[in-house]
């Protein structure tokens, strides 16, 4: 269900805050985008990047930053929907980072589920992925 303009703006603001805070390496602000629940989930692009709970998400973010000189997420397209106090978003964008002195970028696909509580939207589930390299257009495998 399409959400109203106000809700769409609020949800998009959380995603922008996440991206800006991640690039600025502001851990407090990154974590404030996520619900402080024990069952909040973040899937990353690495095989071992399944993080459950805010402490594990913090450890993942700190690991990302320890392995890069800079890292940023940008959004090219965001689609939002929702119902009452739950919203979901899908986004295309790019991961840009500098690691071992090299600048790199990867196409990004992201999904988010957000919940509104105490007047604020927070992420309760997130998934970051990259399209399979080398897969031909119009091919599923």
Secondary structure as GFF3:
##gff-version 3
##sequence-region A 1 141
A	DSSP	alpha_helix	5	24	.	.	.	ID=ss1
A	DSSP	alpha_helix	27	32	.	.	.	ID=ss2
A	DSSP	beta_strand	41	43	.	.	.	ID=ss3
A	DSSP	beta_strand	50	52	.	.	.	ID=ss4
A	DSSP	alpha_helix	54	66	.	.	.	ID=ss5
A	DSSP	beta_strand	70	83	.	.	.	ID=ss6
A	DSSP	beta_strand	86	99	.	.	.	ID=ss7
A	DSSP	beta_strand	102	117	.	.	.	ID=ss8
A	DSSP	beta_strand	120	129	.	.	.	ID=ss9
###
